Structures are given as C-alpha cells and as structure tokens.
C-alpha cells in the first residue's frame, strides 16, 4: 500500500504543467489554414471547460504584417460545450497572415492560459512564416500541419523470423522446453533407480 501511495504521489508531482490549464486543442480556422476568403467567425476549442467571468476570456485578431488589430465582437462560451470560445469578426480580412490571440480561465482548476495561432487569407506562408508557425506549434505542444507521423497498418499475422543454419555454424543452444523435459527425465530415472535398489535390498534382507 505504501508503495502504491508513493507511486501516485510521484506521478502527480511530475505531471506536465500543460495538463494544468485550458490549453489549445483545435480551432476554426485551423492552425495555419489557408483560406480563399475572409472568415466571419473565429472559434477555439480548449482542453478544459472555461469559467465565465468578465474579462477572464478573450480572443483578438491581428494582421501579422502590419500589426493592425481587427475589430471583433464579445467572446461567447458555448452552453452545450463550455470548452468552445467564439468571436464574430466585424471586418472583412484583406489577404495576408493573421494571428489569433487568446486568454482564458479554466473552470476545472482555476488556472489562466494564453497563446496564439496563425491562419492565412488568400495568401500562402513564406519560408519565414512557416518557421514562425512551427515555433508557435511547438509552444502549443501540437504538431505543425503535415508533420503528423504516418501510422503504419499493423500486420495481423506476424511471422516469426526464420533461423537459417549453415553447415559450419555450431549447434544452437537448447531452449527452455527441452531442458525442462530433460530435467524431468533425469529425476524420474533417479527415482526409478532408487526404488529398484530399495526392493533389491529388501529381498536380500528377507532372504
């Protein structure tokens, strides 16, 4: 019992800080998404439910190249899904790169969080933009789009590797199975020999 309590305490103390707030999970537009036209709404889904407190939750949008702030409406938190925060855009976005920034307050542990993510309107990211976006993705502890590892389909019937012997190769060592059978056989032989010896001795004493 003491060992179990120690293990649980160690796991709690070493748990990553990322699990202690409402972190970025997904969004619309998506991270680094390239849109053909201006969106009308920004939605971000977090890993924890949000606490409704005035000024605690906010979303802002900025044109990355000029730094111009885009007018947005007040943030709303979903009634059915309190992990979702949304704002309506009050301006039509010109072509370019945009940064969405947020602050929030977790309803589950009371921790605050903030961050940002990019998207593009009628434009493509430059090499410098992609470098910045990869850094932002690393800060959010998410994979940059297209960098997700490809999952390989597991073979349902794995085949054991064949062992090839050559004429010059030494005999392979005995496996555990033959050794067990050999030991049992030797023990049985010893018992048989002992029993026969005992019967012969008994007959001699009787004679």
PyMOL commands that set and color helices and strands:
alter all, ss='L'
color gray80, all
select helices_A, chain A and resi 2-13+17-20+127-140+176-206
alter helices_A, ss='H'
color red, helices_A
select strands_A, chain A and resi 24-28+34-35+41-46+58-63+69-70+76-77+84-88+96-105+112-121
alter strands_A, ss='S'
color yellow, strands_A
deselect
rebuild
show_as cartoon
